[in-house]
C-alpha cells in the first residue's frame, strides 16, 4: 500500500485519542526557504473552522501512527454540515 503524503489542496481525516475525528484541508505549503516543510491546515468542525501551521514531520508522525486518512471533498463537507 502506498504511504499517504501531504499534498496542498487535499482533504484528510485525523483520528484523535478519544476516537473522535476531525477533517482538515492543506491550504498551502512551503517547499523551500525559511519556512521549508511548513504547511497551513484548515480544520473543520461542526461549530467552526480554523487555520494553523504544521510541520511536515508531525504529519508524517500521524501517518506512521495510522491516524491520517485522505478523504474526498464530499466527506469533508459532511464534517461541516
N, C-alpha and C positions, 0 to 999 in steps of 0.2 A: 504494500500500500504506500502511496506517495505521502510524504510528510507535508503537512499544511504549512504554507509560508504566508507571511504578512504581505498583503497587496493593497495598495491605495485604491479606494473605490469598492472594496469588498465588504461584505457583512459577515459577522461572526457571532456565535453564541458562547458565552463564558459561564461555566458552572462554578458556583460559589460553594464554600464549605458546607453550608446548610441545605444543599440540594436545590437552592434557588438558581435561576438562570437569568442572565442579562444579555440583551442584544446590543451590539455596537457596530459602528462602521469606521473604517480607516479613512479619514478625510484627506490627509496629506502627510508626506514624509520627506525626510532629507537623506540623500544618499552620499553626500559629501559635505565638506566644510566643517564649521564649528559644531553644528548640531547633527553630525552624521549619525544615522541609525536611530533618530528620534521621530516618532510618528504621533499625529494628533488623532485621538479617538473621540467619536461622538457616541455616547451611551444613551440608550433609550429605555425608559421605564414607563409604566402606565401613568405616572404622575408628572414626570418632567424628562428633559434631556439635557445633557451637559457634556462639555468637551474637556479633555485633559490630555497631557502628553504621556507617552510611554516609550521606554527604550526597547529596542528590538530584542535584547537578551531576556527581558521579562516576558515578552510574548512567546519567545522560544521555550522558556521555562514552563509556561502554561501549556504549551503543546506537548512537551515531554511528560507532563503530569496528566495528560488526557483531558484537560479542562476546556479546550477550544474546539469548536466545530464550525466550519464555514456554512453559512445559510444563504438562502435567496432573499431578494428584496421583499417578496411577499411575506416570508416568515418574519422578517424584521418589522414589517408593518403590523403584523399580528401582535407583536410585543407592545406597540404604541397604543393600539386600539384596545 
